[in-house]
Amino acid sequence: RRWSNAEIGALLVEFLFSIEHDGSFGDFQSWLRERPDSPSVATVRNRLGTWNEMKRNAIEQIVASGRLSELLAVCE
């Protein structure tokens, strides 16, 4: 396996912090396509589950790292 679950999760966290996207799954797909060395959407779904599961886990990771206020600022 080329991508670990942790690496894929880190990509999702990076996406959530990108201000040019709205946080939707469609935007995540587009965002991944802009990165030629990224895993496919199918790989991400197979490894991390549904979009809601992915976002919940990413937000839990953000909270655990103490970056929640930074994410909230991006969302404003």
All heavy atoms as a GROMACS GRO file, in nm:
protein
  610
    1ARG      N    1   0.084  -0.119   0.000
    1ARG     CA    2   0.000   0.000   0.000
    1ARG      C    3   0.088   0.124   0.000
    1ARG      O    4   0.173   0.140   0.086
    1ARG     CB    5  -0.090   0.001   0.121
    1ARG     CG    6  -0.189  -0.113   0.118
    1ARG     CD    7  -0.278  -0.105   0.238
    1ARG     NE    8  -0.370  -0.216   0.236
    1ARG     CZ    9  -0.494  -0.209   0.273
    1ARG    NH1   10  -0.542  -0.099   0.322
    1ARG    NH2   11  -0.572  -0.312   0.266
    2ARG      N   12   0.060   0.209  -0.093
    2ARG     CA   13   0.143   0.328  -0.107
    2ARG      C   14   0.109   0.433  -0.002
    2ARG      O   15   0.197   0.505   0.044
    2ARG     CB   16   0.123   0.384  -0.246
    2ARG     CG   17   0.206   0.504  -0.272
    2ARG     CD   18   0.200   0.546  -0.415
    2ARG     NE   19   0.274   0.670  -0.428
    2ARG     CZ   20   0.257   0.755  -0.523
    2ARG    NH1   21   0.171   0.731  -0.618
    2ARG    NH2   22   0.326   0.866  -0.527
    3TRP      N   23  -0.017   0.443   0.036
    3TRP     CA   24  -0.062   0.548   0.128
    3TRP      C   25  -0.108   0.483   0.258
    3TRP      O   26  -0.191   0.394   0.259
    3TRP     CB   27  -0.180   0.623   0.068
    3TRP     CG   28  -0.142   0.705  -0.049
    3TRP    CD1   29  -0.145   0.667  -0.181
    3TRP    CD2   30  -0.094   0.839  -0.047
    3TRP    NE1   31  -0.102   0.771  -0.259
    3TRP    CE2   32  -0.070   0.877  -0.180
    3TRP    CE3   33  -0.068   0.930   0.054
    3TRP    CZ2   34  -0.022   1.001  -0.214
    3TRP    CZ3   35  -0.021   1.054   0.021
    3TRP    CH2   36   0.002   1.090  -0.112
    4SER      N   37  -0.057   0.532   0.370
    4SER     CA   38  -0.105   0.484   0.500
    4SER      C   39  -0.234   0.560   0.533
    4SER      O   40  -0.260   0.668   0.479
    4SER     CB   41  -0.001   0.509   0.608
    4SER     OG   42   0.010   0.648   0.637
    5ASN      N   43  -0.312   0.505   0.623
    5ASN     CA   44  -0.434   0.574   0.667
    5ASN      C   45  -0.399   0.708   0.731
    5ASN      O   46  -0.472   0.806   0.715
    5ASN     CB   47  -0.512   0.486   0.764
    5ASN     CG   48  -0.578   0.370   0.695
    5ASN    OD1   49  -0.566   0.351   0.574
    5ASN    ND2   50  -0.648   0.288   0.771
    6ALA      N   51  -0.288   0.712   0.804
    6ALA     CA   52  -0.246   0.838   0.867
    6ALA      C   53  -0.213   0.944   0.762
    6ALA      O   54  -0.248   1.061   0.778
    6ALA     CB   55  -0.126   0.814   0.958
    7GLU      N   56  -0.147   0.904   0.655
    7GLU     CA   57  -0.114   0.998   0.548
    7GLU      C   58  -0.239   1.049   0.479
    7GLU      O   59  -0.251   1.168   0.449
    7GLU     CB   60  -0.020   0.934   0.446
    7GLU     CG   61   0.118   0.907   0.499
    7GLU     CD   62   0.202   0.821   0.407
    7GLU    OE1   63   0.147   0.728   0.343
    7GLU    OE2   64   0.323   0.846   0.400
    8ILE      N   65  -0.334   0.960   0.455
    8ILE     CA   66  -0.459   1.001   0.391
    8ILE      C   67  -0.536   1.094   0.485
    8ILE      O   68  -0.591   1.195   0.442
    8ILE     CB   69  -0.543   0.878   0.351
    8ILE    CG1   70  -0.470   0.797   0.243
    8ILE    CG2   71  -0.680   0.920   0.301
    8ILE    CD1   72  -0.533   0.662   0.212
    9GLY      N   73  -0.538   1.060   0.612
    9GLY     CA   74  -0.604   1.146   0.711
    9GLY      C   75  -0.540   1.284   0.716
    9GLY      O   76  -0.609   1.386   0.728
   10ALA      N   77  -0.408   1.289   0.706
   10ALA     CA   78  -0.338   1.418   0.706
   10ALA      C   79  -0.375   1.501   0.583
   10ALA      O   80  -0.388   1.624   0.591
   10ALA     CB   81  -0.187   1.396   0.711
   11LEU      N   82  -0.396   1.435   0.469
   11LEU     CA   83  -0.441   1.506   0.349
   11LEU      C   84  -0.579   1.568   0.373
   11LEU      O   85  -0.604   1.682   0.333
   11LEU     CB   86  -0.448   1.412   0.229
   11LEU     CG   87  -0.320   1.381   0.158
   11LEU    CD1   88  -0.342   1.272   0.053
   11LEU    CD2   89  -0.264   1.506   0.092
   12LEU      N   90  -0.666   1.494   0.437
   12LEU     CA   91  -0.800   1.545   0.465
   12LEU      C   92  -0.793   1.665   0.558
   12LEU      O   93  -0.862   1.765   0.537
   12LEU     CB   94  -0.888   1.436   0.524
   12LEU     CG   95  -1.031   1.476   0.555
   12LEU    CD1   96  -1.102   1.533   0.433
   12LEU    CD2   97  -1.107   1.358   0.610
   13VAL      N   98  -0.708   1.658   0.659
   13VAL     CA   99  -0.691   1.772   0.750
   13VAL      C  100  -0.640   1.893   0.671
   13VAL      O  101  -0.691   2.003   0.686
   13VAL     CB  102  -0.596   1.737   0.867
   13VAL    CG1  103  -0.554   1.861   0.943
   13VAL    CG2  104  -0.662   1.636   0.960
   14GLU      N  105  -0.543   1.871   0.584
   14GLU     CA  106  -0.491   1.980   0.501
   14GLU      C  107  -0.603   2.040   0.416
   14GLU      O  108  -0.614   2.162   0.404
   14GLU     CB  109  -0.380   1.926   0.411
   14GLU     CG  110  -0.315   2.031   0.324
   14GLU     CD  111  -0.209   1.974   0.231
   14GLU    OE1  112  -0.157   1.862   0.257
   14GLU    OE2  113  -0.178   2.040   0.131
   15PHE      N  114  -0.686   1.955   0.358
   15PHE     CA  115  -0.799   2.004   0.278
   15PHE      C  116  -0.893   2.090   0.363
   15PHE      O  117  -0.936   2.197   0.320
   15PHE     CB  118  -0.878   1.887   0.218
   15PHE     CG  119  -1.012   1.927   0.164
   15PHE    CD1  120  -1.022   1.996   0.045
   15PHE    CD2  121  -1.128   1.897   0.234
   15PHE    CE1  122  -1.146   2.035  -0.004
   15PHE    CE2  123  -1.251   1.935   0.185
   15PHE     CZ  124  -1.261   2.004   0.066
   16LEU      N  125  -0.925   2.045   0.483
   16LEU     CA  126  -1.017   2.120   0.568
   16LEU      C  127  -0.963   2.258   0.603
   16LEU      O  128  -1.040   2.351   0.627
   16LEU     CB  129  -1.050   2.042   0.695
   16LEU     CG  130  -1.134   1.915   0.674
   16LEU    CD1  131  -1.151   1.840   0.804
   16LEU    CD2  132  -1.269   1.947   0.610
   17PHE      N  133  -0.832   2.273   0.604
   17PHE     CA  134  -0.771   2.403   0.632
   17PHE      C  135  -0.755   2.490   0.507
   17PHE      O  136  -0.713   2.605   0.517
   17PHE     CB  137  -0.635   2.386   0.700
   17PHE     CG  138  -0.645   2.364   0.848
   17PHE    CD1  139  -0.634   2.238   0.902
   17PHE    CD2  140  -0.667   2.471   0.933
   17PHE    CE1  141  -0.643   2.218   1.039
   17PHE    CE2  142  -0.677   2.453   1.070
   17PHE     CZ  143  -0.664   2.326   1.123
   18SER      N  144  -0.788   2.436   0.389
   18SER     CA  145  -0.773   2.516   0.267
   18SER      C  146  -0.892   2.611   0.254
   18SER      O  147  -1.007   2.570   0.255
   18SER     CB  148  -0.761   2.426   0.144
   18SER     OG  149  -0.881   2.358   0.119
   19ILE      N  150  -0.863   2.738   0.246
   19ILE     CA  151  -0.970   2.839   0.246
   19ILE      C  152  -1.040   2.850   0.112
   19ILE      O  153  -1.149   2.907   0.104
   19ILE     CB  154  -0.916   2.977   0.289
   19ILE    CG1  155  -0.806   3.024   0.195
   19ILE    CG2  156  -0.869   2.974   0.433
   19ILE    CD1  157  -0.759   3.165   0.220
   20GLU      N  158  -0.983   2.795   0.006
   20GLU     CA  159  -1.045   2.809  -0.125
   20GLU      C  160  -1.154   2.705  -0.152
   20GLU      O  161  -1.215   2.707  -0.257
   20GLU     CB  162  -0.939   2.805  -0.236
   20GLU     CG  163  -0.864   2.674  -0.248
   20GLU     CD  164  -0.739   2.666  -0.162
   20GLU    OE1  165  -0.710   2.759  -0.085
   20GLU    OE2  166  -0.671   2.564  -0.170
   21HIS      N  167  -1.182   2.620  -0.056
   21HIS     CA  168  -1.285   2.516  -0.073
   21HIS      C  169  -1.387   2.524   0.040
   21HIS      O  170  -1.360   2.578   0.145
   21HIS     CB  171  -1.220   2.378  -0.077
   21HIS     CG  172  -1.124   2.362  -0.191
   21HIS    ND1  173  -1.165   2.346  -0.320
   21HIS    CD2  174  -0.989   2.365  -0.195
   21HIS    CE1  175  -1.060   2.337  -0.400
   21HIS    NE2  176  -0.952   2.349  -0.326
   22ASP      N  177  -1.504   2.467   0.013
   22ASP     CA  178  -1.613   2.477   0.110
   22ASP      C  179  -1.627   2.357   0.204
   22ASP      O  180  -1.716   2.354   0.286
   22ASP     CB  181  -1.746   2.504   0.039
   22ASP     CG  182  -1.794   2.387  -0.046
   22ASP    OD1  183  -1.732   2.278  -0.042
   22ASP    OD2  184  -1.895   2.404  -0.116
   23GLY      N  185  -1.539   2.260   0.192
   23GLY     CA  186  -1.544   2.146   0.283
   23GLY      C  187  -1.636   2.034   0.238
   23GLY      O  188  -1.657   1.939   0.312
   24SER      N  189  -1.688   2.041   0.116
   24SER     CA  190  -1.776   1.936   0.066
   24SER      C  191  -1.695   1.822   0.004
   24SER      O  192  -1.578   1.839  -0.030
   24SER     CB  193  -1.871   1.993  -0.040
   24SER     OG  194  -1.799   2.026  -0.158
   25PHE      N  195  -1.759   1.709  -0.011
   25PHE     CA  196  -1.691   1.594  -0.071
   25PHE      C  197  -1.653   1.624  -0.216
   25PHE      O  198  -1.544   1.587  -0.260
   25PHE     CB  199  -1.778   1.468  -0.063
   25PHE     CG  200  -1.708   1.346  -0.113
   25PHE    CD1  201  -1.604   1.290  -0.040
   25PHE    CD2  202  -1.744   1.287  -0.232
   25PHE    CE1  203  -1.536   1.179  -0.087
   25PHE    CE2  204  -1.678   1.174  -0.278
   25PHE     CZ  205  -1.574   1.120  -0.206
   26GLY      N  206  -1.740   1.692  -0.289
   26GLY     CA  207  -1.709   1.729  -0.426
   26GLY      C  208  -1.585   1.815  -0.436
   26GLY      O  209  -1.501   1.795  -0.524
   27ASP      N  210  -1.574   1.910  -0.345
   27ASP     CA  211  -1.454   1.994  -0.342
   27ASP      C  212  -1.330   1.912  -0.304
   27ASP      O  213  -1.221   1.936  -0.355
   27ASP     CB  214  -1.470   2.110  -0.244
   27ASP     CG  215  -1.526   2.234  -0.311
   27ASP    OD1  216  -1.548   2.233  -0.434
   27ASP    OD2  217  -1.547   2.333  -0.241
   28PHE      N  218  -1.348   1.816  -0.215
   28PHE     CA  219  -1.237   1.730  -0.178
   28PHE      C  220  -1.189   1.650  -0.298
   28PHE      O  221  -1.069   1.638  -0.322
   28PHE     CB  222  -1.277   1.636  -0.063
   28PHE     CG  223  -1.166   1.547  -0.015
   28PHE    CD1  224  -1.048   1.600   0.034
   28PHE    CD2  225  -1.180   1.409  -0.017
   28PHE    CE1  226  -0.944   1.518   0.080
   28PHE    CE2  227  -1.080   1.326   0.028
   28PHE     CZ  228  -0.961   1.381   0.077
   29GLN      N  229  -1.284   1.599  -0.378
   29GLN     CA  230  -1.247   1.527  -0.499
   29GLN      C  231  -1.167   1.616  -0.593
   29GLN      O  232  -1.064   1.575  -0.645
   29GLN     CB  233  -1.372   1.477  -0.572
   29GLN     CG  234  -1.443   1.364  -0.501
   29GLN     CD  235  -1.572   1.328  -0.570
   29GLN    OE1  236  -1.658   1.412  -0.593
   29GLN    NE2  237  -1.586   1.201  -0.605
   30SER      N  238  -1.214   1.737  -0.615
   30SER     CA  239  -1.144   1.832  -0.702
   30SER      C  240  -1.006   1.864  -0.646
   30SER      O  241  -0.907   1.872  -0.720
   30SER     CB  242  -1.224   1.961  -0.717
   30SER     OG  243  -1.347   1.936  -0.778
   31TRP      N  244  -0.999   1.885  -0.517
   31TRP     CA  245  -0.874   1.918  -0.449
   31TRP      C  246  -0.772   1.806  -0.468
   31TRP      O  247  -0.655   1.832  -0.496
   31TRP     CB  248  -0.904   1.944  -0.302
   31TRP     CG  249  -0.791   1.992  -0.219
   31TRP    CD1  250  -0.746   2.121  -0.206
   31TRP    CD2  251  -0.707   1.913  -0.134
   31TRP    NE1  252  -0.641   2.126  -0.118
   31TRP    CE2  253  -0.615   2.000  -0.071
   31TRP    CE3  254  -0.702   1.778  -0.104
   31TRP    CZ2  255  -0.519   1.955   0.018
   31TRP    CZ3  256  -0.606   1.733  -0.014
   31TRP    CH2  257  -0.516   1.822   0.047
   32LEU      N  258  -0.817   1.680  -0.454
   32LEU     CA  259  -0.727   1.567  -0.474
   32LEU      C  260  -0.678   1.562  -0.619
   32LEU      O  261  -0.560   1.534  -0.643
   32LEU     CB  262  -0.796   1.435  -0.439
   32LEU     CG  263  -0.809   1.398  -0.293
   32LEU    CD1  264  -0.886   1.268  -0.278
   32LEU    CD2  265  -0.673   1.387  -0.226
   33ARG      N  266  -0.767   1.588  -0.714
   33ARG     CA  267  -0.728   1.584  -0.855
   33ARG      C  268  -0.622   1.689  -0.888
   33ARG      O  269  -0.545   1.672  -0.982
   33ARG     CB  270  -0.850   1.604  -0.945
   33ARG     CG  271  -0.927   1.475  -0.964
   33ARG     CD  272  -1.035   1.491  -1.069
   33ARG     NE  273  -1.160   1.452  -1.007
   33ARG     CZ  274  -1.264   1.531  -0.986
   33ARG    NH1  275  -1.263   1.654  -1.027
   33ARG    NH2  276  -1.371   1.486  -0.927
   34GLU      N  277  -0.621   1.799  -0.813
   34GLU     CA  278  -0.521   1.904  -0.834
   34GLU      C  279  -0.383   1.861  -0.787
   34GLU      O  280  -0.285   1.930  -0.815
   34GLU     CB  281  -0.562   2.032  -0.759
   34GLU     CG  282  -0.688   2.096  -0.811
   34GLU     CD  283  -0.739   2.205  -0.718
   34GLU    OE1  284  -0.674   2.235  -0.615
   34GLU    OE2  285  -0.848   2.259  -0.747
   35ARG      N  286  -0.376   1.753  -0.714
   35ARG     CA  287  -0.250   1.702  -0.659
   35ARG      C  288  -0.219   1.568  -0.724
   35ARG      O  289  -0.270   1.465  -0.680
   35ARG     CB  290  -0.262   1.686  -0.508
   35ARG     CG  291  -0.260   1.818  -0.438
   35ARG     CD  292  -0.334   1.816  -0.308
   35ARG     NE  293  -0.327   1.946  -0.246
   35ARG     CZ  294  -0.397   2.052  -0.288
   35ARG    NH1  295  -0.478   2.041  -0.390
   35ARG    NH2  296  -0.385   2.168  -0.228
   36PRO      N  297  -0.136   1.569  -0.828
   36PRO     CA  298  -0.113   1.445  -0.904
   36PRO      C  299  -0.053   1.331  -0.824
   36PRO      O  300  -0.067   1.216  -0.862
   36PRO     CB  301  -0.018   1.490  -1.016
   36PRO     CG  302   0.031   1.624  -0.980
   36PRO     CD  303  -0.061   1.682  -0.878
   37ASP      N  304   0.010   1.359  -0.712
   37ASP     CA  305   0.070   1.252  -0.633
   37ASP      C  306  -0.019   1.207  -0.517
   37ASP      O  307   0.027   1.140  -0.426
   37ASP     CB  308   0.207   1.299  -0.580
   37ASP     CG  309   0.292   1.183  -0.534
   37ASP    OD1  310   0.282   1.076  -0.594
   37ASP    OD2  311   0.368   1.199  -0.436
   38SER      N  312  -0.146   1.245  -0.520
   38SER     CA  313  -0.240   1.209  -0.414
   38SER      C  314  -0.310   1.077  -0.445
   38SER      O  315  -0.317   1.035  -0.560
   38SER     CB  316  -0.347   1.318  -0.399
   38SER     OG  317  -0.288   1.436  -0.353
   39PRO      N  318  -0.364   1.013  -0.342
   39PRO     CA  319  -0.440   0.890  -0.365
   39PRO      C  320  -0.571   0.922  -0.437
   39PRO      O  321  -0.618   1.035  -0.435
   39PRO     CB  322  -0.467   0.837  -0.224
   39PRO     CG  323  -0.464   0.958  -0.138
   39PRO     CD  324  -0.363   1.050  -0.200
   40SER      N  325  -0.629   0.821  -0.499
   40SER     CA  326  -0.758   0.840  -0.565
   40SER      C  327  -0.868   0.853  -0.460
   40SER      O  328  -0.852   0.812  -0.344
   40SER     CB  329  -0.788   0.720  -0.655
   40SER     OG  330  -0.813   0.605  -0.576
   41VAL      N  331  -0.980   0.908  -0.502
   41VAL     CA  332  -1.095   0.920  -0.413
   41VAL      C  333  -1.141   0.782  -0.369
   41VAL      O  334  -1.179   0.762  -0.254
   41VAL     CB  335  -1.209   0.998  -0.482
   41VAL    CG1  336  -1.336   0.994  -0.400
   41VAL    CG2  337  -1.167   1.140  -0.508
   42ALA      N  338  -1.135   0.685  -0.460
   42ALA     CA  339  -1.175   0.548  -0.426
   42ALA      C  340  -1.086   0.492  -0.314
   42ALA      O  341  -1.135   0.429  -0.220
   42ALA     CB  342  -1.167   0.459  -0.549
   43THR      N  343  -0.956   0.518  -0.321
   43THR     CA  344  -0.865   0.473  -0.216
   43THR      C  345  -0.900   0.538  -0.084
   43THR      O  346  -0.906   0.472   0.020
   43THR     CB  347  -0.719   0.506  -0.254
   43THR    OG1  348  -0.685   0.432  -0.372
   43THR    CG2  349  -0.622   0.471  -0.141
   44VAL      N  350  -0.927   0.668  -0.087
   44VAL     CA  351  -0.962   0.740   0.036
   44VAL      C  352  -1.088   0.681   0.097
   44VAL      O  353  -1.094   0.653   0.216
   44VAL     CB  354  -0.977   0.891   0.007
   44VAL    CG1  355  -1.029   0.964   0.130
   44VAL    CG2  356  -0.845   0.951  -0.039
   45ARG      N  357  -1.191   0.662   0.016
   45ARG     CA  358  -1.317   0.606   0.068
   45ARG      C  359  -1.299   0.465   0.121
   45ARG      O  360  -1.354   0.430   0.225
   45ARG     CB  361  -1.424   0.606  -0.042
   45ARG     CG  362  -1.496   0.735  -0.053
   45ARG     CD  363  -1.619   0.713  -0.143
   45ARG     NE  364  -1.695   0.834  -0.148
   45ARG     CZ  365  -1.803   0.856  -0.075
   45ARG    NH1  366  -1.845   0.768   0.010
   45ARG    NH2  367  -1.869   0.968  -0.087
   46ASN      N  368  -1.225   0.383   0.048
   46ASN     CA  369  -1.203   0.245   0.092
   46ASN      C  370  -1.129   0.239   0.225
   46ASN      O  371  -1.154   0.150   0.306
   46ASN     CB  372  -1.125   0.166  -0.013
   46ASN     CG  373  -1.208   0.133  -0.134
   46ASN    OD1  374  -1.330   0.130  -0.128
   46ASN    ND2  375  -1.142   0.111  -0.246
   47ARG      N  376  -1.039   0.332   0.248
   47ARG     CA  377  -0.959   0.330   0.369
   47ARG      C  378  -1.025   0.401   0.485
   47ARG      O  379  -1.013   0.359   0.599
   47ARG     CB  380  -0.824   0.396   0.343
   47ARG     CG  381  -0.738   0.324   0.242
   47ARG     CD  382  -0.689   0.192   0.293
   47ARG     NE  383  -0.554   0.157   0.266
   47ARG     CZ  384  -0.448   0.233   0.250
   47ARG    NH1  385  -0.455   0.361   0.256
   47ARG    NH2  386  -0.332   0.181   0.225
   48LEU      N  387  -1.094   0.516   0.458
   48LEU     CA  388  -1.142   0.600   0.568
   48LEU      C  389  -1.294   0.600   0.584
   48LEU      O  390  -1.344   0.662   0.677
   48LEU     CB  391  -1.092   0.743   0.550
   48LEU     CG  392  -0.940   0.761   0.544
   48LEU    CD1  393  -0.905   0.910   0.536
   48LEU    CD2  394  -0.872   0.697   0.663
   49GLY      N  395  -1.367   0.535   0.495
   49GLY     CA  396  -1.512   0.524   0.511
   49GLY      C  397  -1.589   0.636   0.444
   49GLY      O  398  -1.545   0.695   0.346
   50THR      N  399  -1.705   0.666   0.500
   50THR     CA  400  -1.793   0.768   0.442
   50THR      C  401  -1.737   0.908   0.465
   50THR      O  402  -1.650   0.929   0.551
   50THR     CB  403  -1.934   0.762   0.504
   50THR    OG1  404  -1.924   0.801   0.642
   50THR    CG2  405  -1.995   0.623   0.492
   51TRP      N  406  -1.789   1.004   0.391
   51TRP     CA  407  -1.745   1.142   0.404
   51TRP      C  408  -1.765   1.192   0.546
   51TRP      O  409  -1.679   1.257   0.604
   51TRP     CB  410  -1.817   1.228   0.303
   51TRP     CG  411  -1.777   1.372   0.305
   51TRP    CD1  412  -1.859   1.480   0.323
   51TRP    CD2  413  -1.645   1.427   0.288
   51TRP    NE1  414  -1.787   1.597   0.318
   51TRP    CE2  415  -1.654   1.567   0.296
   51TRP    CE3  416  -1.520   1.370   0.268
   51TRP    CZ2  417  -1.545   1.650   0.286
   51TRP    CZ3  418  -1.409   1.454   0.256
   51TRP    CH2  419  -1.423   1.592   0.265
   52ASN      N  420  -1.880   1.160   0.605
   52ASN     CA  421  -1.905   1.204   0.744
   52ASN      C  422  -1.805   1.142   0.841
   52ASN      O  423  -1.757   1.210   0.932
   52ASN     CB  424  -2.049   1.172   0.786
   52ASN     CG  425  -2.148   1.266   0.723
   52ASN    OD1  426  -2.114   1.377   0.683
   52ASN    ND2  427  -2.272   1.222   0.713
   53GLU      N  428  -1.773   1.014   0.823
   53GLU     CA  429  -1.674   0.949   0.909
   53GLU      C  430  -1.537   1.015   0.892
   53GLU      O  431  -1.466   1.039   0.989
   53GLU     CB  432  -1.662   0.801   0.876
   53GLU     CG  433  -1.782   0.719   0.918
   53GLU     CD  434  -1.776   0.577   0.863
   53GLU    OE1  435  -1.725   0.555   0.751
   53GLU    OE2  436  -1.823   0.488   0.935
   54MET      N  437  -1.502   1.042   0.766
   54MET     CA  438  -1.373   1.105   0.738
   54MET      C  439  -1.362   1.240   0.808
   54MET      O  440  -1.261   1.269   0.872
   54MET     CB  441  -1.356   1.127   0.587
   54MET     CG  442  -1.329   1.005   0.506
   54MET     SD  443  -1.303   1.055   0.334
   54MET     CE  444  -1.418   0.947   0.252
   55LYS      N  445  -1.465   1.322   0.790
   55LYS     CA  446  -1.460   1.456   0.850
   55LYS      C  447  -1.461   1.449   1.002
   55LYS      O  448  -1.387   1.522   1.068
   55LYS     CB  449  -1.578   1.541   0.801
   55LYS     CG  450  -1.559   1.588   0.659
   55LYS     CD  451  -1.649   1.702   0.618
   55LYS     CE  452  -1.790   1.690   0.658
   55LYS     NZ  453  -1.876   1.799   0.611
   56ARG      N  454  -1.541   1.361   1.060
   56ARG     CA  455  -1.544   1.348   1.206
   56ARG      C  456  -1.406   1.310   1.259
   56ARG      O  457  -1.356   1.371   1.353
   56ARG     CB  458  -1.648   1.244   1.248
   56ARG     CG  459  -1.661   1.232   1.401
   56ARG     CD  460  -1.761   1.128   1.447
   56ARG     NE  461  -1.721   0.996   1.404
   56ARG     CZ  462  -1.790   0.920   1.316
   56ARG    NH1  463  -1.902   0.964   1.265
   56ARG    NH2  464  -1.747   0.801   1.281
   57ASN      N  465  -1.342   1.211   1.196
   57ASN     CA  466  -1.210   1.169   1.240
   57ASN      C  467  -1.106   1.280   1.222
   57ASN      O  468  -1.020   1.299   1.309
   57ASN     CB  469  -1.167   1.042   1.167
   57ASN     CG  470  -1.247   0.921   1.209
   57ASN    OD1  471  -1.300   0.915   1.319
   57ASN    ND2  472  -1.258   0.824   1.120
   58ALA      N  473  -1.115   1.352   1.112
   58ALA     CA  474  -1.021   1.462   1.088
   58ALA      C  475  -1.040   1.572   1.192
   58ALA      O  476  -0.942   1.626   1.245
   58ALA     CB  477  -1.039   1.517   0.947
   59ILE      N  478  -1.164   1.604   1.223
   59ILE     CA  479  -1.190   1.709   1.322
   59ILE      C  480  -1.144   1.664   1.460
   59ILE      O  481  -1.088   1.743   1.536
   59ILE     CB  482  -1.338   1.751   1.319
   59ILE    CG1  483  -1.365   1.826   1.187
   59ILE    CG2  484  -1.374   1.838   1.439
   59ILE    CD1  485  -1.511   1.850   1.156
   60GLU      N  486  -1.164   1.536   1.493
   60GLU     CA  487  -1.113   1.484   1.620
   60GLU      C  488  -0.961   1.498   1.626
   60GLU      O  489  -0.905   1.533   1.730
   60GLU     CB  490  -1.154   1.338   1.639
   60GLU     CG  491  -1.302   1.322   1.671
   60GLU     CD  492  -1.348   1.177   1.673
   60GLU    OE1  493  -1.266   1.085   1.645
   60GLU    OE2  494  -1.466   1.155   1.702
   61GLN      N  495  -0.893   1.472   1.514
   61GLN     CA  496  -0.748   1.487   1.508
   61GLN      C  497  -0.709   1.634   1.526
   61GLN      O  498  -0.613   1.664   1.596
   61GLN     CB  499  -0.698   1.435   1.373
   61GLN     CG  500  -0.549   1.443   1.356
   61GLN     CD  501  -0.506   1.390   1.219
   61GLN    OE1  502  -0.582   1.332   1.144
   61GLN    NE2  503  -0.380   1.413   1.187
   62ILE      N  504  -0.784   1.723   1.465
   62ILE     CA  505  -0.758   1.867   1.477
   62ILE      C  506  -0.776   1.912   1.622
   62ILE      O  507  -0.693   1.986   1.676
   62ILE     CB  508  -0.847   1.947   1.381
   62ILE    CG1  509  -0.804   1.920   1.236
   62ILE    CG2  510  -0.843   2.096   1.412
   62ILE    CD1  511  -0.903   1.965   1.131
   63VAL      N  512  -0.882   1.867   1.686
   63VAL     CA  513  -0.908   1.902   1.826
   63VAL      C  514  -0.794   1.850   1.914
   63VAL      O  515  -0.742   1.922   1.999
   63VAL     CB  516  -1.045   1.847   1.872
   63VAL    CG1  517  -1.059   1.857   2.023
   63VAL    CG2  518  -1.158   1.919   1.801
   64ALA      N  519  -0.754   1.725   1.891
   64ALA     CA  520  -0.648   1.664   1.972
   64ALA      C  521  -0.515   1.738   1.956
   64ALA      O  522  -0.435   1.743   2.050
   64ALA     CB  523  -0.631   1.517   1.936
   65SER      N  524  -0.494   1.798   1.840
   65SER     CA  525  -0.368   1.869   1.816
   65SER      C  526  -0.373   2.014   1.864
   65SER      O  527  -0.275   2.087   1.853
   65SER     CB  528  -0.332   1.866   1.667
   65SER     OG  529  -0.422   1.946   1.592
   66GLY      N  530  -0.490   2.056   1.914
   66GLY     CA  531  -0.503   2.193   1.965
   66GLY      C  532  -0.522   2.297   1.856
   66GLY      O  533  -0.502   2.416   1.880
   67ARG      N  534  -0.566   2.255   1.738
   67ARG     CA  535  -0.580   2.348   1.625
   67ARG      C  536  -0.725   2.383   1.593
   67ARG      O  537  -0.753   2.440   1.488
   67ARG     CB  538  -0.515   2.287   1.500
   67ARG     CG  539  -0.366   2.265   1.514
   67ARG     CD  540  -0.305   2.203   1.392
   67ARG     NE  541  -0.310   2.295   1.279
   67ARG     CZ  542  -0.293   2.258   1.153
   67ARG    NH1  543  -0.271   2.132   1.123
   67ARG    NH2  544  -0.299   2.347   1.056
   68LEU      N  545  -0.818   2.352   1.683
   68LEU     CA  546  -0.959   2.378   1.655
   68LEU      C  547  -0.987   2.526   1.630
   68LEU      O  548  -1.058   2.561   1.536
   68LEU     CB  549  -1.049   2.326   1.767
   68LEU     CG  550  -1.199   2.346   1.744
   68LEU    CD1  551  -1.245   2.274   1.616
   68LEU    CD2  552  -1.278   2.298   1.864
   69SER      N  553  -0.931   2.615   1.709
   69SER     CA  554  -0.955   2.757   1.690
   69SER      C  555  -0.905   2.804   1.553
   69SER      O  556  -0.966   2.889   1.488
   69SER     CB  557  -0.893   2.840   1.801
   69SER     OG  558  -0.754   2.822   1.806
   70GLU      N  559  -0.796   2.745   1.508
   70GLU     CA  560  -0.743   2.777   1.374
   70GLU      C  561  -0.841   2.732   1.267
   70GLU      O  562  -0.867   2.806   1.170
   70GLU     CB  563  -0.608   2.706   1.356
   70GLU     CG  564  -0.539   2.736   1.227
   70GLU     CD  565  -0.408   2.657   1.212
   70GLU    OE1  566  -0.354   2.605   1.312
   70GLU    OE2  567  -0.359   2.648   1.098
   71LEU      N  568  -0.900   2.613   1.282
   71LEU     CA  569  -0.998   2.564   1.186
   71LEU      C  570  -1.122   2.652   1.187
   71LEU      O  571  -1.177   2.685   1.082
   71LEU     CB  572  -1.035   2.419   1.213
   71LEU     CG  573  -1.138   2.357   1.118
   71LEU    CD1  574  -1.086   2.357   0.974
   71LEU    CD2  575  -1.175   2.217   1.163
   72LEU      N  576  -1.167   2.689   1.304
   72LEU     CA  577  -1.286   2.775   1.315
   72LEU      C  578  -1.262   2.909   1.246
   72LEU      O  579  -1.353   2.963   1.182
   72LEU     CB  580  -1.324   2.794   1.461
   72LEU     CG  581  -1.376   2.668   1.532
   72LEU    CD1  582  -1.396   2.695   1.680
   72LEU    CD2  583  -1.502   2.614   1.467
   73ALA      N  584  -1.143   2.962   1.256
   73ALA     CA  585  -1.110   3.088   1.191
   73ALA      C  586  -1.116   3.073   1.038
   73ALA      O  587  -1.162   3.165   0.968
   73ALA     CB  588  -0.973   3.136   1.233
   74VAL      N  589  -1.074   2.960   0.988
   74VAL     CA  590  -1.081   2.933   0.844
   74VAL      C  591  -1.227   2.926   0.798
   74VAL      O  592  -1.261   2.972   0.689
   74VAL     CB  593  -1.007   2.801   0.809
   74VAL    CG1  594  -1.036   2.758   0.666
   74VAL    CG2  595  -0.859   2.816   0.831
   75CYS      N  596  -1.313   2.872   0.883
   75CYS     CA  597  -1.453   2.853   0.847
   75CYS      C  598  -1.535   2.981   0.851
   75CYS      O  599  -1.647   2.984   0.802
   75CYS     CB  600  -1.516   2.748   0.939
   75CYS     SG  601  -1.445   2.583   0.918
   76GLU      N  602  -1.484   3.086   0.912
   76GLU     CA  603  -1.559   3.212   0.923
   76GLU      C  604  -1.563   3.286   0.794
   76GLU      O  605  -1.491   3.282   0.707
   76GLU     CB  606  -1.499   3.301   1.030
   76GLU     CG  607  -1.521   3.244   1.167
   76GLU     CD  608  -1.462   3.333   1.276
   76GLU    OE1  609  -1.382   3.423   1.246
   76GLU    OE2  610  -1.495   3.308   1.392
   0.00000   0.00000   0.00000
